[in-house]
């Protein structure tokens, strides 16, 4: 029997994709927002495709803020866009 591949929904394009193809945005127990490229950091997570377009769509619709249940400052979004651009 083949191994089951976990799927997650991208907050930008709203497509279901394998977990390994997405980047996890994490709100740590201390309230800090960061990107988790390995998928192992503790805290509340939300998933976005590895493209700046999906992050832009999620930001415009405030989907990350709803998923992580907190307000996200503009500096955090800019840092996230920079990290995604560096990893592309």
Secondary structure, DSSP 8 states (H G I E B T S, - for coil): ------EEE-TTT--EEEGGGEEEEEE-TTS-EEEESSS--SSEEEEEESSHHHHHHHHHTTHHHHHHTS---HHHHHHHHHHHHHH-
